[in-house]
């Protein structure tokens, strides 16, 4: 068995662990969003960001090993895990099972973050409407009555404008 294949298996194990942690942090963030607990939301966000950075580091090491295998076996493009499994039959079972579990966890992450993104989109839509309303009020400054009601100038009708 090749050293690169063993290293790849170890990196895939680390990626599975980190993706599971990320899934837990997404769940914590979602629970904090339901309760509108800003402290917990910020803490979950920071944990998610740290986890994403660790995943990025592991993935760069995985790509480095894939490039080594590409040079070793004279591939023209980065080999897939299926191709690597064919090249190293003793590692095939482990590589393919880790790939499948990583895909499953990534699918769960995509589903759960979709809910958060829709909620964030709705909140941003409401904020956008409020900002437009305020900007409109500032742009069209007018006279206010003593009770605080905006006094609107009467509209000029089509006949009054012409003649």
Residue pairs with C-beta under 8 A, 6 or more apart in sequence:
1 88
1 90
1 91
2 69
2 88
2 91
4 65
4 68
4 69
4 72
5 84
5 87
5 88
5 91
5 95
6 91
7 65
8 62
8 65
8 66
8 69
8 84
8 91
8 95
9 91
9 94
9 95
9 98
11 58
11 61
11 62
11 65
12 62
12 95
12 98
12 99
12 102
13 98
14 58
15 55
15 58
15 59
15 62
15 102
16 98
16 101
16 102
16 105
18 51
18 54
18 55
18 58
19 55
19 102
19 105
19 106
19 109
20 105
21 47
21 51
22 48
22 51
22 52
22 55
22 109
23 105
23 108
23 109
23 112
25 44
25 47
25 48
25 51
26 44
26 48
26 109
26 112
26 113
26 116
27 112
28 40
28 43
28 44
28 47
29 40
29 41
29 44
29 45
29 48
29 116
30 112
30 115
30 116
31 40
32 38
32 40
32 41
32 43
32 44
33 41
33 116
33 119
63 78
66 78
66 79
66 84
67 78
69 75
69 79
69 84
69 87
70 77
70 78
70 79
73 79
73 87
75 83
79 87
81 95
81 96
81 99
82 96
84 91
84 95
85 91
85 92
85 95
85 96
86 92
88 95
142 150
142 151
142 152
142 153
143 150
143 151
144 150
144 151
145 151
